[in-house]
Amino acid sequence: MAVRSAGRGVRLGILFLLAAVVAAGVAAVPASAAPTPTTLTAKAQASTIVYGKKTVITGTLATAEDPPLPVGGQWVDVYYGLSASGPWNLLAQVTTDAAQYATGQYAAAVVPTQHTWYYFGFAGTGAYAAIPSNIIDIQVRPALGKPNTPRTVRHGTKFTVWGTLKPHFTAGARTVKVKVYRMNSHRKWVWYKTVAAKNYDYRTFTKYKVSLKLTRSGTYRFRAITLATASWAAGKSVSSRWLTVR
């Protein structure tokens, strides 16, 4: 009995010793390091563009340290939405090229077709923590063609001013206003009046057109404009050629 008891005590002592050794070994293994916190900032090359044009948005990924260190060579997602709160859609995944690697800068060319919001998202790795960027927006101006006019008209005679409007807007609406300028005696262009033009379907886009009658002789020119809306930035065309009213 004593022997058994003694033998049992020895066995228990050995087990306790082994457990202590195992526990000490586990404690000696360092815990996995947490991913380094990061920052991701976004900006646009141009915050307002004309319909059909492109711009470049960039995101810079860096460590959240002082000083921050750029993080290149990762994959960063580009998201877009039609409001500042989404819903968000994945547009592209981008990475740095050789020239941008040391700067941590990621770039994507975008062609928004109306007011659009963007942000970059980094999903993270074992070494670097995930982070979204700030949200940026790019506004789009309708593309307004230069107003077309005759070269000369008689005063009191009706004539037409017209031009193109892209993309397609509702036919019959009055999206475009035409500003009329007259040259004064000091050879300065001064505003004369503003008239609303009417939309007409034209190919895959729109034509704006308005009939005018000017009763004062002189030299005139015209510019088309659109007002800002929730979807569109205010737009303007270049000035028309000069019109002489005799």
HELIX and SHEET records of a PDB file:
HELIX    1   1 ALA A    2  ALA A   28  1                                  27    
HELIX    2   2 TYR A  101  THR A  103  5                                   3    
SHEET    1   A 3 THR A  38  ALA A  44  0                                        
SHEET    2   A 3 THR A  55  THR A  63 -1                                        
SHEET    3   A 3 GLN A 105  VAL A 110 -1                                        
SHEET    1   B 5 THR A  48  VAL A  50  0                                        
SHEET    2   B 5 ILE A 136  ARG A 141  1                                        
SHEET    3   B 5 THR A 116  PHE A 122 -1                                        
SHEET    4   B 5 VAL A  76  GLY A  81 -1                                        
SHEET    5   B 5 ASN A  89  VAL A  94 -1                                        
SHEET    1   C 4 THR A  48  VAL A  50  0                                        
SHEET    2   C 4 ILE A 136  ARG A 141  1                                        
SHEET    3   C 4 THR A 116  PHE A 122 -1                                        
SHEET    4   C 4 ILE A 131  PRO A 132 -1                                        
SHEET    1   D 4 ALA A 143  LEU A 144  0                                        
SHEET    2   D 4 LYS A 158  LYS A 166 -1                                        
SHEET    3   D 4 PHE A 205  LYS A 213 -1                                        
SHEET    4   D 4 LYS A 198  TYR A 202 -1                                        
SHEET    1   E 5 THR A 152  VAL A 153  0                                        
SHEET    2   E 5 LEU A 243  VAL A 245  1                                        
SHEET    3   E 5 GLY A 218  THR A 226 -1                                        
SHEET    4   E 5 VAL A 176  MET A 183 -1                                        
SHEET    5   E 5 TRP A 189  ALA A 196 -1                                        
SHEET    1   F 4 THR A 152  VAL A 153  0                                        
SHEET    2   F 4 LEU A 243  VAL A 245  1                                        
SHEET    3   F 4 GLY A 218  THR A 226 -1                                        
SHEET    4   F 4 GLY A 235  LYS A 236 -1                                        
END                                                                             
